[in-house]
Each structure stands twice: as C-alpha cells, then as structure tokens.
Amino acid sequence: MNKQQLHSLIADLIPITCQPFLSKILFPQKVKKEKTAEEYLDGALEIQKKSADVIKSMHDRVSETEKVGQNTYEQLVQDREVMENINKDLGEIETELEMAKKQLKSIIVGLTRDKICRCFMILILLAVVA
C-alpha cells in the first residue's frame, strides 16, 4: 500500500465530527488557511492597484490614439489643400492649352495663306513669262 492509499484509507475512517481537526494534523498540505480580514483588505488593495494600473494604461492608449487621430486629420487637411492647388493649377493649364491651340491654328492658317499667295505669284509670273 502506498502513501496516498494509506491517507485515503485514514480519511475514510475518521469520523466526520473530528475530521477538520485531524485533517490539519494528518494532511497539512491539503488544509487551507483561513484568511484574516487584513489579508482580504490587502488582496482588495492589490486588486484596486491592478485596476488603477489597467485604467491608466487604457487612458494612455486613448491619449496616444487621439494624438494619432489628430495628426492624421492635420495631414488630411494638408493633403486636401495640395489637391485643391493641383486642381486649380490644372484648370489654369487647361485654359492656357486652349489658348495655345488657338494661336497654333492662327499660325497654321497664316502660313497656309502665305503659301497659297506664293503659289499664285509663281503661277502669275509663269503666265507673264510664257
């Protein structure tokens, strides 16, 4: 019979009325010590401290999140301004491009007239010479 079986047999033989007293003697590792009021208060204070630490940690994370959100908002505002300026510049470029197209058409029309005039002059000169 091993030690565990022996303890089990003794525990079965001990009358219920004297079991708490004998359990303390025979099975000291299994007996739970009753907590005092001071130990309960110490436990409660430890729980409060841990709770306060968790709350502080959460508060710090919320503060960090707010900072990140504020930085993101500021960056988005700057990006919006840049995009509005780009859009404005594109509008100006489009206007200038239309003006350049009109000027090119005018130059081409002028050059075409000059060539037609030269051709007629050459034809007239050839007709006079011939």
N, CA, C and O of each residue as an XYZ file, in Angstrom:
520
protein
N       0.857     -1.172      0.000
C       0.000      0.000      0.000
C       0.904      1.236      0.000
O       1.836      1.352      0.795
N       0.599      2.136     -0.901
C       1.441      3.342     -0.955
C       0.897      4.423     -0.037
O      -0.150      4.256      0.589
N       1.615      5.523      0.034
C       1.292      6.599      0.974
C      -0.062      7.232      0.669
O      -0.823      7.549      1.583
N      -0.357      7.412     -0.595
C      -1.617      8.047     -0.983
C      -2.813      7.169     -0.609
O      -3.831      7.664     -0.125
N      -2.677      5.865     -0.838
C      -3.752      4.951     -0.485
C      -3.962      4.911      1.030
O      -5.092      4.802      1.507
N      -2.859      5.000      1.781
C      -2.938      4.999      3.230
C      -3.667      6.246      3.722
O      -4.526      6.159      4.599
N      -3.331      7.396      3.162
C      -4.016      8.637      3.536
C      -5.504      8.544      3.208
O      -6.342      9.000      3.987
N      -5.828      7.971      2.088
C      -7.218      7.842      1.678
C      -7.980      6.944      2.654
O      -9.117      7.242      3.019
N      -7.354      5.850      3.072
C      -7.980      4.923      4.000
C      -8.207      5.589      5.354
O      -9.266      5.426      5.960
N      -7.214      6.338      5.827
C      -7.342      7.020      7.118
C      -8.451      8.057      7.045
O      -9.255      8.190      7.967
N      -8.486      8.796      5.928
C      -9.516      9.822      5.778
C     -10.908      9.212      5.792
O     -11.842      9.820      6.314
N     -11.058      8.033      5.233
C     -12.357      7.366      5.237
C     -12.747      6.895      6.645
O     -13.929      6.810      6.978
N     -11.750      6.599      7.447
C     -12.015      6.067      8.782
C     -12.286      7.160      9.812
O     -12.890      6.886     10.849
N     -11.863      8.364      9.554
C     -12.012      9.449     10.529
C     -13.468      9.874     10.571
O     -14.064     10.122      9.522
N     -14.056      9.964     11.758
C     -15.445     10.418     11.849
C     -15.574     11.862     11.364
O     -14.635     12.651     11.472
N     -16.725     12.188     10.840
C     -16.960     13.500     10.251
C     -16.783     14.613     11.273
O     -16.305     15.689     10.915
N     -17.144     14.400     12.506
C     -17.070     15.462     13.518
C     -15.640     15.856     13.843
O     -15.388     17.030     14.115
N     -14.718     14.949     13.827
C     -13.341     15.300     14.178
C     -12.448     15.427     12.949
O     -11.239     15.624     13.071
N     -13.037     15.314     11.787
C     -12.232     15.354     10.560
C     -11.474     16.675     10.369
O     -10.297     16.618     10.015
N     -12.067     17.866     10.580
C     -11.297     19.089     10.371
C     -10.058     19.160     11.249
O      -8.997     19.582     10.788
N     -10.177     18.756     12.500
C      -9.030     18.805     13.406
C      -7.944     17.821     12.981
O      -6.769     18.176     12.895
N      -8.361     16.552     12.709
C      -7.385     15.533     12.322
C      -6.812     15.796     10.932
O      -5.661     15.449     10.664
N      -7.595     16.403     10.050
C      -7.100     16.688      8.701
C      -5.913     17.622      8.757
O      -4.962     17.496      7.985
N      -5.983     18.574      9.696
C      -4.875     19.512      9.837
C      -3.603     18.801     10.263
O      -2.503     19.166      9.849
N      -3.766     17.788     11.091
C      -2.598     17.050     11.585
C      -2.107     16.059     10.537
O      -0.911     16.000     10.252
N      -3.025     15.276      9.958
C      -2.627     14.221      9.028
C      -2.319     14.731      7.618
O      -1.444     14.195      6.938
N      -3.025     15.746      7.192
C      -2.867     16.234      5.827
C      -2.588     17.746      5.828
O      -3.434     18.516      5.372
N      -1.471     18.171      6.306
C      -1.222     19.614      6.417
C      -1.168     20.324      5.061
O      -1.522     21.500      4.978
N      -0.736     19.643      4.005
C      -0.646     20.288      2.699
C      -2.023     20.527      2.083
O      -2.154     21.378      1.204
N      -3.037     19.812      2.514
C      -4.359     19.937      1.929
C      -5.236     20.936      2.682
O      -6.303     21.299      2.186
N      -4.826     21.382      3.842
C      -5.643     22.260      4.659
C      -5.429     23.695      4.204
O      -4.299     24.169      4.084
N      -6.525     24.364      3.958
C      -6.444     25.763      3.563
C      -6.461     26.626      4.797
O      -7.234     26.409      5.730
N      -5.593     27.607      4.778
C      -5.526     28.534      5.901
C      -6.627     29.570      5.719
O      -6.819     30.093      4.621
N      -7.336     29.860      6.778
C      -8.382     30.879      6.739
C      -7.722     32.244      6.635
O      -6.743     32.524      7.327
N      -8.262     33.094      5.765
C      -7.708     34.432      5.603
C      -8.247     35.360      6.671
O      -9.401     35.265      7.090
N      -7.385     36.252      7.092
C      -7.814     37.257      8.055
C      -8.408     38.439      7.299
O      -8.267     38.549      6.081
N      -9.067     39.311      8.035
C      -9.663     40.499      7.417
C      -8.576     41.364      6.772
O      -8.779     41.961      5.715
N      -7.427     41.413      7.433
C      -6.316     42.215      6.897
C      -5.826     41.646      5.564
O      -5.505     42.394      4.640
N      -5.773     40.319      5.477
C      -5.347     39.686      4.222
C      -6.362     39.949      3.119
O      -5.986     40.176      1.969
N      -7.665     39.917      3.469
C      -8.688     40.252      2.479
C      -8.547     41.693      2.014
O      -8.671     41.990      0.826
N      -8.283     42.594      2.977
C      -8.095     44.007      2.616
C      -6.852     44.192      1.741
O      -6.862     44.961      0.779
N      -5.789     43.475      2.092
C      -4.573     43.553      1.265
C      -4.852     43.054     -0.147
O      -4.383     43.640     -1.123
N      -5.612     41.976     -0.250
C      -5.986     41.448     -1.568
C      -6.824     42.449     -2.343
O      -6.624     42.650     -3.541
N      -7.767     43.077     -1.644
C      -8.624     44.072     -2.295
C      -7.798     45.268     -2.754
O      -8.002     45.794     -3.848
N      -6.860     45.692     -1.903
C      -5.982     46.817     -2.291
C      -5.124     46.457     -3.500
O      -4.898     47.293     -4.374
N      -4.654     45.229     -3.552
C      -3.849     44.781     -4.696
C      -4.694     44.778     -5.975
O      -4.230     45.177     -7.043
N      -5.935     44.323     -5.844
C      -6.844     44.333     -6.996
C      -7.115     45.768     -7.435
O      -7.134     46.059     -8.631
N      -7.324     46.664     -6.472
C      -7.540     48.076     -6.814
C      -6.319     48.666     -7.521
O      -6.452     49.422     -8.483
N      -5.137     48.313     -7.034
C      -3.912     48.828     -7.656
C      -3.793     48.323     -9.091
O      -3.466     49.082    -10.004
N      -4.065     47.027     -9.276
C      -4.013     46.477    -10.629
C      -5.054     47.141    -11.528
O      -4.782     47.439    -12.691
N      -6.243     47.369    -10.980
C      -7.300     48.030    -11.752
C      -6.886     49.443    -12.123
O      -7.102     49.884    -13.251
N      -6.285     50.157    -11.164
C      -5.824     51.522    -11.441
C      -4.739     51.513    -12.516
O      -4.715     52.391    -13.379
N      -3.840     50.523    -12.469
C      -2.789     50.409    -13.490
C      -3.398     50.147    -14.865
O      -2.972     50.731    -15.862
N      -4.393     49.269    -14.912
C      -5.057     48.959    -16.179
C      -5.772     50.201    -16.719
O      -5.707     50.492    -17.913
N      -6.450     50.925    -15.832
C      -7.161     52.137    -16.258
C      -6.174     53.176    -16.770
O      -6.426     53.829    -17.783
N      -5.041     53.332    -16.069
C      -4.018     54.287    -16.521
C      -3.476     53.878    -17.888
O      -3.297     54.715    -18.773
N      -3.216     52.579    -18.047
C      -2.723     52.083    -19.333
C      -3.740     52.360    -20.442
O      -3.371     52.789    -21.535
N      -5.025     52.113    -20.154
C      -6.069     52.379    -21.151
C      -6.146     53.871    -21.452
O      -6.321     54.262    -22.606
N      -6.018     54.701    -20.432
C      -6.057     56.157    -20.620
C      -4.885     56.597    -21.505
O      -5.050     57.427    -22.398
N      -3.703     56.030    -21.246
C      -2.535     56.362    -22.065
C      -2.752     55.951    -23.517
O      -2.400     56.692    -24.435
N      -3.326     54.780    -23.723
C      -3.591     54.317    -25.094
C      -4.614     55.199    -25.792
O      -4.486     55.492    -26.980
N      -5.633     55.622    -25.043
C      -6.635     56.522    -25.621
C      -5.973     57.846    -26.008
O      -6.254     58.398    -27.072
N      -5.100     58.350    -25.144
C      -4.396     59.603    -25.444
C      -3.532     59.452    -26.692
O      -3.509     60.333    -27.551
N      -2.826     58.332    -26.783
C      -1.998     58.080    -27.971
C      -2.865     57.997    -29.221
O      -2.502     58.529    -30.270
N      -4.009     57.331    -29.109
C      -4.920     57.192    -30.248
C      -5.451     58.560    -30.670
O      -5.572     58.845    -31.861
N      -5.766     59.407    -29.685
C      -6.231     60.758    -30.012
C      -5.142     61.544    -30.734
O      -5.430     62.267    -31.688
N      -3.893     61.411    -30.286
C      -2.780     62.112    -30.950
C      -2.626     61.627    -32.393
O      -2.449     62.426    -33.313
N      -2.695     60.309    -32.574
C      -2.579     59.751    -33.929
C      -3.726     60.261    -34.796
O      -3.523     60.631    -35.952
N      -4.933     60.278    -34.230
C      -6.098     60.776    -34.973
C      -5.938     62.245    -35.336
O      -6.270     62.645    -36.453
N      -5.436     63.053    -34.409
C      -5.236     64.480    -34.679
C      -4.174     64.680    -35.767
O      -4.345     65.503    -36.667
N      -3.080     63.921    -35.675
C      -2.030     64.012    -36.702
C      -2.558     63.598    -38.074
O      -2.243     64.219    -39.089
N      -3.362     62.546    -38.087
C      -3.945     62.078    -39.347
C      -4.867     63.144    -39.925
O      -4.838     63.411    -41.126
N      -5.684     63.753    -39.070
C      -6.589     64.814    -39.523
C      -5.798     65.982    -40.116
O      -6.138     66.484    -41.188
N      -4.742     66.412    -39.416
C      -3.930     67.524    -39.910
C      -3.280     67.178    -41.259
O      -3.216     68.016    -42.158
N      -2.805     65.942    -41.384
C      -2.194     65.519    -42.649
C      -3.239     65.506    -43.765
O      -2.945     65.906    -44.891
N      -4.441     65.054    -43.463
C      -5.508     65.042    -44.470
C      -5.882     66.463    -44.898
O      -6.152     66.709    -46.073
N      -5.897     67.392    -43.948
C      -6.189     68.789    -44.289
C      -5.108     69.329    -45.235
O      -5.417     69.988    -46.228
N      -3.846     69.044    -44.920
C      -2.746     69.490    -45.791
C      -2.858     68.842    -47.173
O      -2.680     69.512    -48.190
N      -3.151     67.552    -47.209
C      -3.287     66.852    -48.490
C      -4.437     67.437    -49.309
O      -4.345     67.549    -50.531
N      -5.513     67.805    -48.629
C      -6.654     68.401    -49.334
C      -6.254     69.740    -49.960
O      -6.602     70.028    -51.105
N      -5.521     70.550    -49.198
C      -5.059     71.833    -49.738
C      -4.175     71.625    -50.962
O      -4.307     72.334    -51.959
N      -3.270     70.648    -50.880
C      -2.386     70.348    -52.012
C      -3.214     69.928    -53.220
O      -2.960     70.377    -54.337
N      -4.211     69.061    -52.997
C      -5.040     68.591    -54.109
C      -5.864     69.736    -54.707
O      -6.048     69.796    -55.923
N      -6.362     70.645    -53.857
C      -7.109     71.790    -54.378
C      -6.196     72.686    -55.218
O      -6.607     73.188    -56.264
N      -4.953     72.885    -54.756
C      -3.999     73.692    -55.529
C      -3.672     73.020    -56.861
O      -3.563     73.686    -57.891
N      -3.516     71.705    -56.835
C      -3.240     70.966    -58.073
C      -4.422     71.109    -59.029
O      -4.235     71.327    -60.226
N      -5.635     70.988    -58.500
C      -6.830     71.125    -59.334
C      -6.904     72.527    -59.942
O      -7.246     72.678    -61.115
N      -6.586     73.541    -59.154
C      -6.583     74.922    -59.640
C      -5.527     75.090    -60.735
O      -5.778     75.703    -61.773
N      -4.336     74.529    -60.478
C      -3.266     74.619    -61.484
C      -3.656     73.899    -62.770
O      -3.357     74.374    -63.866
N      -4.318     72.761    -62.638
C      -4.757     72.025    -63.826
C      -5.765     72.848    -64.627
O      -5.747     72.836    -65.858
N      -6.634     73.557    -63.929
C      -7.598     74.427    -64.625
C      -6.892     75.530    -65.394
O      -7.255     75.843    -66.528
N      -5.873     76.119    -64.763
C      -5.099     77.166    -65.446
C      -4.344     76.601    -66.644
O      -4.284     77.232    -67.700
N      -3.777     75.428    -66.481
C      -3.039     74.785    -67.584
C      -3.988     74.490    -68.736
O      -3.635     74.692    -69.898
N      -5.188     74.015    -68.423
C      -6.170     73.708    -69.465
C      -6.549     74.972    -70.239
O      -6.665     74.944    -71.464
N      -6.739     76.072    -69.521
C      -7.066     77.349    -70.174
C      -5.924     77.789    -71.084
O      -6.140     78.190    -72.228
N      -4.709     77.705    -70.555
C      -3.548     78.107    -71.360
C      -3.364     77.194    -72.566
O      -2.953     77.650    -73.633
N      -3.663     75.924    -72.404
C      -3.553     74.974    -73.509
C      -4.553     75.308    -74.612
O      -4.215     75.234    -75.794
N      -5.764     75.671    -74.244
C      -6.765     76.072    -75.238
C      -6.305     77.316    -75.990
O      -6.458     77.411    -77.208
N      -5.739     78.269    -75.250
C      -5.228     79.481    -75.902
C      -4.085     79.137    -76.855
O      -4.006     79.686    -77.953
N      -3.202     78.232    -76.439
C      -2.085     77.827    -77.294
C      -2.598     77.137    -78.559
O      -2.057     77.359    -79.642
N      -3.629     76.307    -78.435
C      -4.211     75.648    -79.613
C      -4.757     76.682    -80.597
O      -4.553     76.561    -81.805
N      -5.451     77.697    -80.081
C      -5.998     78.741    -80.952
C      -4.871     79.496    -81.660
O      -4.970     79.798    -82.849
N      -3.797     79.798    -80.918
C      -2.664     80.502    -81.523
C      -2.004     79.652    -82.603
O      -1.631     80.166    -83.657
N      -1.859     78.347    -82.344
C      -1.270     77.456    -83.355
C      -2.143     77.399    -84.617
O      -1.629     77.424    -85.736
N      -3.458     77.323    -84.428
C      -4.358     77.329    -85.587
C      -4.190     78.614    -86.378
O      -4.164     78.600    -87.608
N      -4.078     79.716    -85.668
C      -3.909     81.008    -86.322
C      -2.607     81.039    -87.111
O      -2.581     81.530    -88.240
N      -1.542     80.528    -86.541
C      -0.247     80.489    -87.231
C      -0.329     79.588    -88.455
O       0.175     79.944    -89.521
N      -0.956     78.430    -88.313
C      -1.077     77.499    -89.446
C      -1.901     78.133    -90.567
O      -1.540     78.030    -91.739
N      -3.001     78.786    -90.209
C      -3.833     79.457    -91.223
C      -3.010     80.539    -91.922
O      -3.071     80.681    -93.143
N      -2.238     81.301    -91.139
C      -1.396     82.343    -91.731
C      -0.363     81.771    -92.669
O      -0.149     82.309    -93.755
N       0.285     80.689    -92.273
C       1.302     80.065    -93.134
C       0.668     79.494    -94.398
O       1.244     79.577    -95.483
N      -0.502     78.925    -94.251
C      -1.194     78.368    -95.419
C      -1.541     79.487    -96.398
O      -1.363     79.322    -97.605
N      -2.027     80.606    -95.906
C      -2.323     81.751    -96.783
C      -1.068     82.226    -97.502
O      -1.085     82.522    -98.697
N       0.033     82.292    -96.734
C       1.293     82.731    -97.353
C       1.707     81.771    -98.468
O       2.169     82.225    -99.515
N       1.558     80.478    -98.279
C       1.946     79.507    -99.307
C       1.033     79.623   -100.533
O       1.490     79.545   -101.673
N      -0.273     79.814   -100.273
C      -1.203     79.954   -101.396
C      -0.860     81.205   -102.207
O      -0.872     81.197   -103.438
N      -0.553     82.280   -101.474
C      -0.179     83.528   -102.169
C       1.086     83.314   -102.991
O       1.158     83.789   -104.124
N       2.055     82.638   -102.474
C       3.300     82.388   -103.202
C       3.027     81.550   -104.451
O       3.574     81.804   -105.524
N       2.151     80.528   -104.278
C       1.832     79.681   -105.439
C       1.164     80.514   -106.533
O       1.497     80.376   -107.711
N       0.217     81.381   -106.144
C      -0.435     82.227   -107.149
C       0.568     83.177   -107.795
O       0.496     83.415   -109.001
N       1.488     83.717   -107.029
C       2.510     84.629   -107.574
C       3.385     83.897   -108.581
O       3.717     84.422   -109.643
N       3.748     82.677   -108.220
C       4.586     81.898   -109.144
C       3.794     81.599   -110.414
O       4.340     81.690   -111.514
N       2.512     81.244   -110.279
C       1.691     80.952   -111.456
C       1.524     82.218   -112.318
O       1.593     82.160   -113.546
N       1.306     83.347   -111.653
C       1.170     84.607   -112.423
C       2.481     84.924   -113.108
O       2.484     85.300   -114.280
N       3.586     84.784   -112.414
C       4.888     85.063   -113.000
C       5.158     84.137   -114.187
O       5.688     84.579   -115.206
N       4.800     82.864   -114.064
C       4.985     81.915   -115.149
C       4.071     82.269   -116.335
O       4.455     82.115   -117.495
N       2.861     82.743   -116.023
C       1.919     83.112   -117.091
C       2.435     84.347   -117.810
O       2.299     84.438   -119.030
N       3.024     85.301   -117.095
C       3.551     86.510   -117.722
C       4.777     86.160   -118.545
O       4.926     86.680   -119.651
N       5.613     85.350   -118.082
C       6.837     84.983   -118.783
C       6.478     84.125   -119.999
O       7.168     84.224   -121.014
N       5.531     83.365   -119.955
C       5.244     82.467   -121.049
C       4.476     83.144   -122.109
O       4.143     82.527   -123.121
